[in-house]
Amino acid sequence: MFDTIIIGGGPSGLSAALNLRRDNKTVLIIEKEGIGGQIAKSPKVENIPGTKSISGLEFVDNLTSQVMDLGAEFEFDEVLEVKKINTYFEVKTTYNSFQSKTIIIATGAKHRKMNLPHEDELIGKGISYCAVCDGAFYKDQDVVLIGDANTALQYALVLASYCKHVYLNTLFDKFFGDKILIDRVLTKENIIVEHNLNLIKINGTNELESLVFENTKTKEIKEFKTNGCFIAIGQIPQNEIFKDLVDLNKGFIVTNEKMETKTEGVYAIGDCRDKLLRQLTTSFNDGSIASYFVSHYIDTKF
């Protein structure tokens, strides 16, 4: 019987584990893929307070070692079901079954991809899904941004402050974001908007070299020579197996400020949670908040 089981080994889950172990709580982290989540693939991280620059992999290695040294346990397996039985929880995985007093869901969210050849291998080498994280690396350069909703519009404004030109390409003939953001984007001289463009090819071996689009109406082919492409077409949460324990909003888990869900003893943190901003630092924040209230819950209920 663990004090808590954390489902997901990304920054938020590791942050929660760190604080819970410092409070002498027993912790099991269950991760189905690889420790660290999306940040582990980033070649350079520069938005951690107190750390000028570090690779995502080095950051993850450091944090994982810190958590392991404190005594957290790890299980590499896929969670299939979580049930509440009286005052405790049962977590079934592909090969095992575990019990705990509390559950912290930290499953993250995957960026929606274009699903084109070379996309995955060029992540961090010209392809990015986070303008806030990587925009500064393209200072005074021309970049392409793909997307048509609020995130894309916000990214366009962020990139416009760094880049020479931002070519904002949308699949349809209009934006689907807030009017105030649309107006701000349209008034920026270095943001060039073009609608009805569908990305059909990504060129580059060791780094991004160009992008090829097809106009969905005229069928005209257009190539953009660029070393930077930002893709902002949405995120995909993976929370369906928890739907009996939590409320979902567009697939994301609804919590209060204590990271509590509708089920007592179940908490959600990080990118899987319904919130306005998803960054590395906000993941730390979620993990720290949840760990405090999880510890308090355990101390008062058991």
Buried (B, 14 or more C-beta within 10 A) or exposed (E): EBBBBBBBBBBBBBBBBBBBBEBEBBBBBBBBEEBBBBBBBBEEBEBBEEEEEBBBBEBBBEBBEBBBEBEBBBBBBBBEEBEBEEEBBBBBBEEEEBEBBBBBBBBBBBBBBBEBEBBEEBBBBBBBBBBBBBBBBBEEBBBBBBBBBBBBBBBBBBBBEBBEBBBBBBBEEEBEBEEEBBEBBEEBEBBBBBBBBBBEBBBBEEEBBBBBBBBBEEEEEEEBEBBBBBBBBBBEBBBEBBEEBBBBEEBBBBBEEEBBBEBEBBBBBBBBBBBEEBBBEBBBBBBBBBBBBBBEBBEEEE
